[in-house]
Amino acid sequence: MNDLEFNNKKQCGLWLMLVCAVIVIADIFGGKFLINPIIFLIGYTDAFYKDNLRYVFILLIQAIGFCTKKVGLINRFIYDF
């Protein structure tokens, strides 16, 4: 039987907090909808990719040591995007 892989608890918890914030914002601007689908779709995918990419680049930084110029630019792009 194969072992299953799960997200780390910290990464999964951070993603759930980001999605919760997206739901609250989408609910505030919901209008005639209960939750605004456009805001929810954009926020949900943005939170998913930012959280997972952040985890990958943290592992990259830990693998190569101190932050290089390239990794620093990528990190700034992820957080500013």
Rosetta blueprint (number, residue, H / E / L):
1 M L
2 N L
3 D L
4 L L
5 E L
6 F L
7 N L
8 N L
9 K H
10 K H
11 Q H
12 C H
13 G H
14 L H
15 W H
16 L H
17 M H
18 L H
19 V H
20 C H
21 A H
22 V H
23 I H
24 V H
25 I H
26 A H
27 D H
28 I H
29 F L
30 G L
31 G L
32 K L
33 F L
34 L L
35 I L
36 N L
37 P H
38 I H
39 I H
40 F H
41 L H
42 I H
43 G H
44 Y H
45 T H
46 D H
47 A H
48 F H
49 Y H
50 K H
51 D H
52 N H
53 L H
54 R H
55 Y H
56 V H
57 F H
58 I H
59 L H
60 L H
61 I H
62 Q H
63 A H
64 I H
65 G L
66 F L
67 C L
68 T L
69 K H
70 K H
71 V H
72 G H
73 L H
74 I H
75 N H
76 R H
77 F H
78 I H
79 Y H
80 D H
81 F L
